[in-house]
Amino acid sequence: MKMLYVYAAGILAASVATAGVIGARAGAAKCHAQHARDAAAAYTQMIKIQGNIHEKVLRTATDDIRRILREKYTIAD
């Protein structure tokens, strides 16, 4: 009868250890998934910012750039 208690305690301990390992792996998987979502959102935001910058650059003609530089950096009398 004593061996039955030893086996039951062993099975219980193994079950608790297995549940702990499974829970840790599930938590790590959720963490990795959240990090991937955050990284994708940051990359998307960066692409939008770059698109806005490129749009402004492409809309500015060479003559306009020359005019702006001439106004800002000429020697005033």
N, CA, C and O atoms as a GROMACS GRO file, in nm:
protein
  308
    1MET      N    1   0.081  -0.118   0.000
    1MET     CA    2   0.000   0.000   0.000
    1MET      C    3   0.086   0.126   0.000
    1MET      O    4   0.051   0.227  -0.060
    2LYS      N    5   0.202   0.118   0.069
    2LYS     CA    6   0.289   0.234   0.074
    2LYS      C    7   0.345   0.266  -0.064
    2LYS      O    8   0.365   0.383  -0.096
    3MET      N    9   0.371   0.165  -0.145
    3MET     CA   10   0.424   0.188  -0.279
    3MET      C   11   0.322   0.259  -0.367
    3MET      O   12   0.360   0.335  -0.456
    4LEU      N   13   0.194   0.235  -0.342
    4LEU     CA   14   0.090   0.303  -0.418
    4LEU      C   15   0.098   0.453  -0.395
    4LEU      O   16   0.083   0.530  -0.490
    5TYR      N   17   0.121   0.495  -0.271
    5TYR     CA   18   0.135   0.637  -0.240
    5TYR      C   19   0.261   0.696  -0.304
    5TYR      O   20   0.262   0.810  -0.350
    6VAL      N   21   0.365   0.617  -0.307
    6VAL     CA   22   0.491   0.664  -0.369
    6VAL      C   23   0.470   0.683  -0.519
    6VAL      O   24   0.513   0.783  -0.576
    7TYR      N   25   0.404   0.587  -0.582
    7TYR     CA   26   0.376   0.599  -0.725
    7TYR      C   27   0.283   0.716  -0.754
    7TYR      O   28   0.305   0.792  -0.849
    8ALA      N   29   0.180   0.732  -0.674
    8ALA     CA   30   0.085   0.842  -0.693
    8ALA      C   31   0.156   0.976  -0.676
    8ALA      O   32   0.131   1.070  -0.752
    9ALA      N   33   0.244   0.987  -0.576
    9ALA     CA   34   0.318   1.111  -0.555
    9ALA      C   35   0.413   1.138  -0.672
    9ALA      O   36   0.430   1.252  -0.713
   10GLY      N   37   0.474   1.032  -0.724
   10GLY     CA   38   0.563   1.047  -0.840
   10GLY      C   39   0.488   1.092  -0.963
   10GLY      O   40   0.534   1.179  -1.037
   11ILE      N   41   0.372   1.033  -0.986
   11ILE     CA   42   0.290   1.072  -1.101
   11ILE      C   43   0.243   1.216  -1.086
   11ILE      O   44   0.242   1.292  -1.182
   12LEU      N   45   0.203   1.253  -0.965
   12LEU     CA   46   0.160   1.391  -0.940
   12LEU      C   47   0.276   1.489  -0.963
   12LEU      O   48   0.256   1.594  -1.024
   13ALA      N   49   0.394   1.456  -0.915
   13ALA     CA   50   0.510   1.543  -0.933
   13ALA      C   51   0.546   1.555  -1.081
   13ALA      O   52   0.580   1.664  -1.128
   14ALA      N   53   0.539   1.445  -1.153
   14ALA     CA   54   0.569   1.448  -1.296
   14ALA      C   55   0.465   1.531  -1.371
   14ALA      O   56   0.499   1.603  -1.465
   15SER      N   57   0.339   1.521  -1.330
   15SER     CA   58   0.233   1.600  -1.394
   15SER      C   59   0.254   1.749  -1.372
   15SER      O   60   0.237   1.830  -1.464
   16VAL      N   61   0.290   1.785  -1.248
   16VAL     CA   62   0.313   1.927  -1.218
   16VAL      C   63   0.433   1.980  -1.296
   16VAL      O   64   0.428   2.091  -1.348
   17ALA      N   65   0.539   1.902  -1.304
   17ALA     CA   66   0.658   1.943  -1.379
   17ALA      C   67   0.626   1.958  -1.528
   17ALA      O   68   0.670   2.054  -1.592
   18THR      N   69   0.551   1.864  -1.582
   18THR     CA   70   0.514   1.870  -1.723
   18THR      C   71   0.427   1.992  -1.751
   18THR      O   72   0.445   2.060  -1.852
   19ALA      N   73   0.332   2.021  -1.661
   19ALA     CA   74   0.247   2.138  -1.678
   19ALA      C   75   0.330   2.266  -1.672
   19ALA      O   76   0.304   2.361  -1.746
   20GLY      N   77   0.430   2.269  -1.585
   20GLY     CA   78   0.516   2.386  -1.576
   20GLY      C   79   0.596   2.408  -1.704
   20GLY      O   80   0.608   2.521  -1.751
   21VAL      N   81   0.650   2.301  -1.759
   21VAL     CA   82   0.727   2.312  -1.883
   21VAL      C   83   0.637   2.356  -1.998
   21VAL      O   84   0.674   2.443  -2.077
   22ILE      N   85   0.520   2.296  -2.007
   22ILE     CA   86   0.426   2.333  -2.114
   22ILE      C   87   0.383   2.479  -2.100
   22ILE      O   88   0.374   2.551  -2.199
   23GLY      N   89   0.356   2.523  -1.978
   23GLY     CA   90   0.318   2.662  -1.955
   23GLY      C   91   0.429   2.759  -1.989
   23GLY      O   92   0.404   2.865  -2.045
   24ALA      N   93   0.552   2.723  -1.957
   24ALA     CA   94   0.666   2.810  -1.989
   24ALA      C   95   0.682   2.822  -2.140
   24ALA      O   96   0.708   2.931  -2.191
   25ARG      N   97   0.668   2.712  -2.210
   25ARG     CA   98   0.681   2.717  -2.357
   25ARG      C   99   0.567   2.796  -2.420
   25ARG      O  100   0.588   2.868  -2.518
   26ALA      N  101   0.447   2.782  -2.367
   26ALA     CA  102   0.334   2.858  -2.421
   26ALA      C  103   0.354   3.007  -2.397
   26ALA      O  104   0.325   3.089  -2.484
   27GLY      N  105   0.405   3.043  -2.279
   27GLY     CA  106   0.433   3.183  -2.251
   27GLY      C  107   0.541   3.238  -2.341
   27GLY      O  108   0.531   3.352  -2.388
   28ALA      N  109   0.644   3.160  -2.367
   28ALA     CA  110   0.752   3.204  -2.457
   28ALA      C  111   0.698   3.222  -2.599
   28ALA      O  112   0.736   3.317  -2.668
   29ALA      N  113   0.610   3.134  -2.642
   29ALA     CA  114   0.553   3.146  -2.776
   29ALA      C  115   0.468   3.273  -2.787
   29ALA      O  116   0.473   3.341  -2.889
   30LYS      N  117   0.391   3.304  -2.684
   30LYS     CA  118   0.311   3.427  -2.685
   30LYS      C  119   0.401   3.550  -2.688
   30LYS      O  120   0.372   3.648  -2.756
   31CYS      N  121   0.511   3.544  -2.613
   31CYS     CA  122   0.606   3.655  -2.610
   31CYS      C  123   0.668   3.677  -2.747
   31CYS      O  124   0.679   3.790  -2.794
   32HIS      N  125   0.708   3.568  -2.813
   32HIS     CA  126   0.767   3.579  -2.947
   32HIS      C  127   0.666   3.634  -3.047
   32HIS      O  128   0.701   3.716  -3.132
   33ALA      N  129   0.542   3.590  -3.036
   33ALA     CA  130   0.438   3.639  -3.127
   33ALA      C  131   0.412   3.788  -3.106
   33ALA      O  132   0.397   3.863  -3.202
   34GLN      N  133   0.408   3.833  -2.981
   34GLN     CA  134   0.387   3.975  -2.952
   34GLN      C  135   0.504   4.058  -3.004
   34GLN      O  136   0.484   4.166  -3.060
   35HIS      N  137   0.624   4.008  -2.985
   35HIS     CA  138   0.742   4.080  -3.035
   35HIS      C  139   0.738   4.090  -3.187
   35HIS      O  140   0.774   4.194  -3.242
   36ALA      N  141   0.696   3.985  -3.254
   36ALA     CA  142   0.686   3.988  -3.400
   36ALA      C  143   0.582   4.090  -3.445
   36ALA      O  144   0.603   4.161  -3.543
   37ARG      N  145   0.468   4.096  -3.374
   37ARG     CA  146   0.366   4.195  -3.409
   37ARG      C  147   0.418   4.336  -3.388
   37ARG      O  148   0.394   4.424  -3.471
   38ASP      N  149   0.487   4.359  -3.277
   38ASP     CA  150   0.542   4.492  -3.249
   38ASP      C  151   0.646   4.532  -3.354
   38ASP      O  152   0.648   4.647  -3.399
   39ALA      N  153   0.730   4.438  -3.392
   39ALA     CA  154   0.833   4.466  -3.493
   39ALA      C  155   0.768   4.497  -3.628
   39ALA      O  156   0.813   4.586  -3.700
   40ALA      N  157   0.664   4.425  -3.663
   40ALA     CA  158   0.595   4.449  -3.789
   40ALA      C  159   0.527   4.586  -3.788
   40ALA      O  160   0.529   4.657  -3.889
   41ALA      N  161   0.468   4.624  -3.676
   41ALA     CA  162   0.405   4.755  -3.667
   41ALA      C  163   0.508   4.867  -3.676
   41ALA      O  164   0.484   4.968  -3.742
   42ALA      N  165   0.623   4.849  -3.612
   42ALA     CA  166   0.728   4.950  -3.619
   42ALA      C  167   0.782   4.961  -3.761
   42ALA      O  168   0.809   5.072  -3.809
   43TYR      N  169   0.798   4.849  -3.829
   43TYR     CA  170   0.847   4.851  -3.967
   43TYR      C  171   0.746   4.918  -4.059
   43TYR      O  172   0.784   4.995  -4.148
   44THR      N  173   0.618   4.890  -4.039
   44THR     CA  174   0.515   4.954  -4.119
   44THR      C  175   0.516   5.105  -4.099
   44THR      O  176   0.503   5.180  -4.196
   45GLN      N  177   0.530   5.150  -3.975
   45GLN     CA  178   0.536   5.292  -3.945
   45GLN      C  179   0.658   5.356  -4.012
   45GLN      O  180   0.649   5.467  -4.065
   46MET      N  181   0.771   5.287  -4.010
   46MET     CA  182   0.892   5.339  -4.072
   46MET      C  183   0.875   5.352  -4.223
   46MET      O  184   0.920   5.450  -4.283
   47ILE      N  185   0.809   5.255  -4.284
   47ILE     CA  186   0.784   5.260  -4.428
   47ILE      C  187   0.694   5.378  -4.462
   47ILE      O  188   0.716   5.445  -4.563
   48LYS      N  189   0.592   5.404  -4.379
   48LYS     CA  190   0.504   5.518  -4.403
   48LYS      C  191   0.581   5.649  -4.394
   48LYS      O  192   0.561   5.738  -4.476
   49ILE      N  193   0.667   5.662  -4.295
   49ILE     CA  194   0.746   5.784  -4.279
   49ILE      C  195   0.838   5.802  -4.398
   49ILE      O  196   0.850   5.913  -4.451
   50GLN      N  197   0.904   5.695  -4.442
   50GLN     CA  198   0.992   5.704  -4.558
   50GLN      C  199   0.914   5.740  -4.683
   50GLN      O  200   0.962   5.816  -4.767
   51GLY      N  201   0.793   5.687  -4.696
   51GLY     CA  202   0.709   5.721  -4.811
   51GLY      C  203   0.675   5.868  -4.814
   51GLY      O  204   0.677   5.931  -4.920
   52ASN      N  205   0.643   5.925  -4.697
   52ASN     CA  206   0.613   6.068  -4.691
   52ASN      C  207   0.735   6.151  -4.727
   52ASN      O  208   0.723   6.252  -4.797
   53ILE      N  209   0.851   6.111  -4.680
   53ILE     CA  210   0.973   6.185  -4.711
   53ILE      C  211   1.003   6.177  -4.860
   53ILE      O  212   1.034   6.279  -4.922
   54HIS      N  213   0.994   6.059  -4.917
   54HIS     CA  214   1.022   6.043  -5.060
   54HIS      C  215   0.920   6.120  -5.145
   54HIS      O  216   0.954   6.173  -5.250
   55GLU      N  217   0.797   6.125  -5.099
   55GLU     CA  218   0.696   6.199  -5.173
   55GLU      C  219   0.731   6.347  -5.178
   55GLU      O  220   0.719   6.410  -5.284
   56LYS      N  221   0.774   6.402  -5.066
   56LYS     CA  222   0.812   6.544  -5.064
   56LYS      C  223   0.934   6.569  -5.152
   56LYS      O  224   0.940   6.671  -5.220
   57VAL      N  225   1.028   6.478  -5.150
   57VAL     CA  226   1.149   6.494  -5.231
   57VAL      C  227   1.115   6.484  -5.379
   57VAL      O  228   1.166   6.563  -5.459
   58LEU      N  229   1.031   6.391  -5.416
   58LEU     CA  230   0.998   6.373  -5.556
   58LEU      C  231   0.914   6.488  -5.610
   58LEU      O  232   0.920   6.518  -5.730
   59ARG      N  233   0.835   6.551  -5.525
   59ARG     CA  234   0.753   6.664  -5.571
   59ARG      C  235   0.832   6.793  -5.583
   59ARG      O  236   0.788   6.886  -5.649
   60THR      N  237   0.947   6.800  -5.520
   60THR     CA  238   1.027   6.921  -5.526
   60THR      C  239   1.114   6.915  -5.650
   60THR      O  240   1.198   6.825  -5.664
   61ALA      N  241   1.095   7.009  -5.739
   61ALA     CA  242   1.172   7.011  -5.864
   61ALA      C  243   1.310   7.068  -5.838
   61ALA      O  244   1.336   7.130  -5.736
   62THR      N  245   1.400   7.045  -5.934
   62THR     CA  246   1.537   7.093  -5.922
   62THR      C  247   1.541   7.245  -5.916
   62THR      O  248   1.618   7.301  -5.839
   63ASP      N  249   1.460   7.311  -5.996
   63ASP     CA  250   1.457   7.458  -5.995
   63ASP      C  251   1.414   7.510  -5.858
   63ASP      O  252   1.467   7.609  -5.809
   64ASP      N  253   1.318   7.443  -5.799
   64ASP     CA  254   1.271   7.485  -5.667
   64ASP      C  255   1.381   7.469  -5.562
   64ASP      O  256   1.397   7.555  -5.476
   65ILE      N  257   1.455   7.361  -5.570
   65ILE     CA  258   1.566   7.339  -5.476
   65ILE      C  259   1.671   7.447  -5.495
   65ILE      O  260   1.722   7.502  -5.398
   66ARG      N  261   1.704   7.478  -5.620
   66ARG     CA  262   1.803   7.583  -5.647
   66ARG      C  263   1.756   7.717  -5.593
   66ARG      O  264   1.834   7.792  -5.535
   67ARG      N  265   1.628   7.748  -5.611
   67ARG     CA  266   1.574   7.875  -5.562
   67ARG      C  267   1.583   7.883  -5.409
   67ARG      O  268   1.623   7.985  -5.354
   68ILE      N  269   1.545   7.775  -5.344
   68ILE     CA  270   1.548   7.773  -5.197
   68ILE      C  271   1.692   7.790  -5.148
   68ILE      O  272   1.717   7.867  -5.055
   69LEU      N  273   1.784   7.718  -5.208
   69LEU     CA  274   1.924   7.730  -5.166
   69LEU      C  275   1.979   7.870  -5.193
   69LEU      O  276   2.054   7.924  -5.112
   70ARG      N  277   1.942   7.927  -5.306
   70ARG     CA  278   1.988   8.062  -5.339
   70ARG      C  279   1.934   8.164  -5.238
   70ARG      O  280   2.006   8.254  -5.196
   71GLU      N  281   1.809   8.149  -5.199
   71GLU     CA  282   1.750   8.242  -5.101
   71GLU      C  283   1.814   8.228  -4.964
   71GLU      O  284   1.837   8.327  -4.895
   72LYS      N  285   1.843   8.107  -4.924
   72LYS     CA  286   1.896   8.084  -4.790
   72LYS      C  287   2.044   8.113  -4.777
   72LYS      O  288   2.089   8.160  -4.672
   73TYR      N  289   2.122   8.086  -4.882
   73TYR     CA  290   2.266   8.085  -4.866
   73TYR      C  291   2.341   8.186  -4.953
   73TYR      O  292   2.462   8.172  -4.971
   74THR      N  293   2.273   8.286  -5.005
   74THR     CA  294   2.346   8.389  -5.078
   74THR      C  295   2.395   8.495  -4.981
   74THR      O  296   2.340   8.511  -4.872
   75ILE      N  297   2.498   8.567  -5.021
   75ILE     CA  298   2.553   8.671  -4.935
   75ILE      C  299   2.466   8.796  -4.953
   75ILE      O  300   2.450   8.847  -5.064
   76ALA      N  301   2.413   8.842  -4.844
   76ALA     CA  302   2.327   8.960  -4.849
   76ALA      C  303   2.413   9.085  -4.858
   76ALA      O  304   2.522   9.091  -4.803
   77ASP      N  305   2.360   9.186  -4.929
   77ASP     CA  306   2.433   9.314  -4.942
   77ASP      C  307   2.420   9.396  -4.819
   77ASP      O  308   2.474   9.506  -4.812
   0.00000   0.00000   0.00000
